[in-house]
Amino acid sequence: MIHIAVMGYGTVGSGVVEVFYKNRESIQRKIGNKPMDIKYILDLRDFPDSPYAGKMIKDFNIIADDPDIEIVAEVMGGLEPAFTFTKTCLERGKSVVTSNKELVAARGAELLEIARRNNVNFFFEASVGGGIPIIRPLHSSLAANEIDEIAGILNGTTNFILTKMIKEQMAFDDALALAQKLGYAERNPSADVDGHDACRKICILASLSFGNHIYPEFVHTEGIRNVTLEDVAYAENWGGVIKLIGRAKRSEEGGGIFAMVSPALISHDSQLSSVDDVFNGILVRGDATGDVVFYGKGAGKLPTASAVIADIVDAVKSTSTSKSLHWQDDGKNHVLDYRQQKGAFYLRMEGVEEGVQRARELFGEIRLLHRQGQPENEFAFVTPVLSESAMEEKSAELEKSGCRRIAMLRVLDY
């Protein structure tokens, strides 16, 4: 009998238990018909009406001290006590699978090393993209590739809000309120709408793709609070939509990574432009495969639980530590100054009559954009390709001439 423990019985944890017992026979067939069962469910709350009440415990040490427990699913979230519990389990020879993006983004390299030393596994497919398989393809299916760039729509809540703004002309505050009502957004939505959730996910993908630990605190992160319906209209006139994009790219000069999370204009020609509602889309750009896109529900109880169960199956089937699921943490910051990165930019200005002429003098060949109901003193344009720092300098010069910058968004080519 393979004994499993589940730490956390919230949305994801209850989903893991539900999916496990619903598909138990099928799961057991995938591991050679070995019998499996969940022995413990750890949570500080009481669930007297649950059919699994007899498995509920409140003391982590019961799991840590039980030699029968081979695999632990950590689905509590947060850094502590998740890190301490996970570290202890790995040190005691138990494989751990997790959906905890905050844990993996902050301490992933350390936990992978502890797993390696104890010949067990630390798997985290569910930490990025919910039910979308992306971690395993990166270190397995695409192993022959040098990954040059990875980018995507990594947060379903913000994508739902932007979709409502684009498709139904719903203002940001109204779209956020609807997302909260439907359970897509928390009462405090900051992790989603301010980009922190997407930042943790792109850090995990970048660490795995490029081999060095990428710390979230070094990644320039912007959310979607300042995106307006006016910007949506100008984006449509340009020929695209606004999406919150997490991205990481190997520097062409070598020796560093450009990484950022920000809203951006994406062309209608891009596969990412049609990823709507709570769905995620992740584009991997490899030197051999070119662009590969992974698409699916990026969050939710059952999709995330599906990925956790898949990792449990892999952990059972593994005879030793995964050699390919690895990156190093040398304590250095490998993220380059985002202001060095080059691209085109969308700028919306309020200004003097000669503002457009001054913009042309500063930026060169700009593309003017238009929208219905555009005020006489408002103009919007897309710049040629230039560095972020140069764009800021020229924008500041434009403001000195009497214009006021209302909005700025990156224009990305995916």
N, C-alpha and C positions, 0 to 999 in steps of 0.2 A: 504494500500500500504506500503510495506517495502522498505524504501529508503536506498541506499548504496552510499558511496563515495569511489573513488579510488584515492589514493595519489601516483602519479608517472605514467608516460605514456611512459616508456621505453620498453624494450623487454618484461619483465614480465607483466607490467601494460597493455600494448596494448593487450597482450595475454589474460589477465583476462577479458577485455572488449569484445574481440572477442568471447571467449568461452561462456561468459554469454549470449550474444545476440544470438549466434548460437544455444545454448541449453536451452534457457530461458523457454520454455514450459515444458520441461522435469525437469528442476530444480524446477520450481514452483510446479509440481506434487509431488516432494519429500518433500515439506513442507506443504502439505495439500491444494494445489491449491491457496495459498495466492499470490496475485500479488506482483511482485518485479520490481524495476527499479534502474538503476544507475543514481543518480541525479547530481553528480559532478565528474569531473575528474581534479585533481589538478596537474599542471605542469607549470614551469616557461616559457617553450617554447610555441611557437604558432604552431597550427596544422590547418591552414585554410582549407585545403583540406580534412580533416577528416570528416566522416559522423557524428562524435560526437562533432564537433566544438562548437555546442551550449551548451554543458555540461562543456566545459573547463573553469577553473578558475585559478587564480594565487595567491589568498589570502586564506591561511589556515583558517583564522578566520570565513570565510563563512561556512565552514564545522563545526567548533567547536561551532559556535553560532546557528546552525540550529537544533532545537529540533526534526525535522522529521528524521534526519539521525540516524539510529539505528546501522549500521555496517559500519566500515571503513576498507578498504584493503590498508595496507601500503606496497607498493612495490617500494619504492624509493631507498633503500639500504643505507649503511653508518650509522654512529651513530647519527649524527646531520644533519638536524633537525628531523630525524626520531624518536629519543627518545622523544624529547620535544612534538612533534605532537601526538605521540602514548599515552604518559602519559596524555596529556590534554584531548584527546578523552575518555580515560578510566575514568578519573575523572569526566567527564560530562555524564557518563552513556551510552557511546557508546562502543560496543564490537569492538575489533580490531583483524584482521587476518593479518599475515605477512609472507613474504618469506625471510625476512632479517636476515640471519644467524649471521651477525656481531652484530646486535642489541640484538638478543636472547642470544648469547654467553656472551655478556658483561653485559646486564641489565635484563635478563630474569626473575630472581627471584623477582626483584623489581617490574617489570611490572605485574607479576602474582599476587603479593600481592595487588597492586593497583586495579587490576581487581576484586579480591576477596572482597576488602573493598567496592567496588561500585556495587557489584552483577552483574557484566558483565563478559565477557570472553576475554582472550588473547590467540589466537590460532596461531600455527606456523608450521603446518604440512609441508608446502612448504620450510621451512628453511633447511631441511636435506633430501637429496635423491630425490629432484625434485618431480616427480610424484609417487615415491614409498611410499606407506603408511608405516611409521615406528613410528612416534610420537604417533599416536593413539593406535597402537598395544602395545606399551611399557607401556602406563599407563592404558590401558583398557583390551585388549585381553590377555595379559601376566601378568595381575595383581596378579594372584595366585602364580607366580614364584618369587623366590629370584634370581635376575639377578646377575650372577657371573662375566660375561665378555661380552663385546660387541666390535666387531671389523669389519672393512670393508674397501672396496674400495669406498671412499666417494667423489672423485673428477673425473669427466668425462674427463677433459682435460688431466690430467696426465696419466689416464688410456689409452686414445687414443694414446698418445705419446709412452708409453711403449709397447702397442700392435704393433705399427708400427716398433718399434725396435726389438721386438720378432719375429713377423711374416714376416717382409719384410727386416730385417737387415738394417733398416734406422738409421742413426746416430741421436743422440739427437737433434742437431741443425736443421737438415733437417725435423725431425718429428715435432718439435716445429713450424717451418716455415709453414708446411702444416696445422697444427692445427690453426694457425693464419689466413691463407688463407681461411680456411673453416668456420671461425667464432667461433671455439671452444675455442680459446685462445685470450686474449686481447693483444693489442699492448705492454702493460707492463704486462707480464705474471706472475709476482712474486707471487701474491696471490695463484695461482695454483701450479706452478712448485716448489716453495719453501715451500709448504705444509701448508700455513696459512689458506686457505679455509678449508682443511680437518681438521685442528686443531680446528677451530670454531665449525665444525659439530660434532666432537667427544666430545667436551666439552658439547654441548647441550645434546647429547645422554647420556653421563656419568652423568650429573646433574640430568636428569630425572630418570635414572636407579638406581642411588645410593643415591639420596635425598639431596645432598649438592651441592652448586654452585661450579663448576669447572672452574677456571679462565684460559683462553688461555695462559696468560703470564707464567704460571707455568708448562705448558706441553712442554716437550722437542720435538722439531719439526725439522725435516730434510726433504728436498725436493729431487727431482730426477735429479738435474743438473749434478751430478757427476757420474750417472749411465752410463756405456759405453757398447758397443757391446761385449767387452771382458767379462764383468760381465754377460751379457745375455747368452753368450756361456757356461760359467762355470756353471751357474744356470741350463741350459739344461742338462749338463753332470751330475749334481747332481740329476736331476729328477724333475725339477720344473721351475717356472718363477719368474720374479721380479715384484712386485706390490707395489704401495704406500698404506700403511696400516695405518689407524687411529685406535687406540685400547685403551680400558680402562678396567681395571681388579680390582676387589676387592682384597685387600691384604688378604692372607690366615691367617695371624696373626690378622687381623682386625685393624680398626682404620685408614685406609687410602686407597688411590687409586693409582695404577700404571697407568699412561696414557702417550701415546707417539704417534707421527706421524713420520713414516720413511719408506723408501723403504725396502723391505724384500724379502727373498726367500720363496716362497710358493710352496708346493708339488703339482704335477699334480693330486694327489688324492683328493685335497681340492676342494670344490665347488667354492671357490673364484678364483682359478687359471684359470677357463674358462670364467670369467667375462671380456669381451673384449670391445675395442673401447670406446664409451662414456657412456657405461652402468656402473651402480653402483651395488655392492653387499654388504649387511650388515648382519653379522652373530650375532645372539643373543644367548648366552649360559645361559640357565636357569636351576635351580636345578630340576624342574619337567619335563620340555619339552625336555631338552637336547639342541641340536643345532637347531635353526630355522634360515633360510636364506631368506632375502627379496631381490628381484632382479628387476631391471628395469632401465629406462632412468633416470639418476640422475640429469639432468639439461635440459635446453631448454625452449623455450617460452611456448609451449602448455602443456607439462607435468607439469611444475611448476604452470602454470595457473590453471590446473586441480585441483591441491592440494589446491590452494587458494580458488577456488570456493567450494570445498568440505568443507573447514573450514567455509565459509560463510553459507552454508546449515546447518552445525552443530550449528553455532551461532544463526541462526534463530530458530532452533528447541529446543535450550536450554532454560529452564525456570529459571535457576540460574547459578551461577559460577560452572565450573567443579571442583569437589572435588579431583579428582585423578591427574589432571594435575598440579603438584606442586613440588617445591623443595625449600629448605631454603638457605639463604645466611647469614651465621654467621660471615662473614668477615675473616674467617680463610682459610689457604691454606690446602686442603685435599689431594694434590698430593704428593706422596712420591718421594724421590730421585730415578730417573730412573736407576742410577748406581747400585742400590741394586737388581734390577730385574734379574732373571736368565733366560738363554736360550742358544741356540747354535749360533755360529757366523760363517759367511763366511769371510775369509781373503785372499786377493790377495797380494802377496809380490814379490818384486824384490830383488834378493839377491845372497849371496855367495853360493858356492857349497854345503857347509854343512848346508844350511838354513833349509832344510826339517828335517834333523836329530835334529837340535836345536829346531825346532817347536814341534817335538815329545817329546823331553825332557821337554819342558815347558808346553805343553797342554795335553800330554798323548795321548790317542787313537784318532788321527785325521783321517779324510777321505780326501785323496788327490783327486783333480779334474783335469780334462784335457780338452783342447780345441784344435781345428785345428789351426795350425800356432802359437802354443805356443812357445815363445822364450825360449832358454835354461836357462836363468837366472831368469825366472818367475815361481812361483809356487803358487797354490791356494789350500785352504783346508777348511773343515768345522770342527769346534771344538766340543768337548763334551759340555754338559750343564755346564755353570758356570755363575757367576754374571758378569754384565757389567764392574764393577770396576776391577774384577780379570782378565777379558779379556784384558782390557787396560794395566794393569800392565805387563802381560805376553807378550803382543804385543810390549810394550816398551822395554822389555828385549830382545826380538827377534831382534829389530832394533839395539840394542847395539852391537849385534854380526855381524853387517855389512849389515843386510837386510833393505829394505825400504818398508813401507806399502803403497800400491797403493790404496787399496779399502777395506772397511769393510761394511758388511750388516748383519742385523739380520736374523736368520732362525726361522720362526714361524710355529706353529702347529695348523692349523685351517682346 
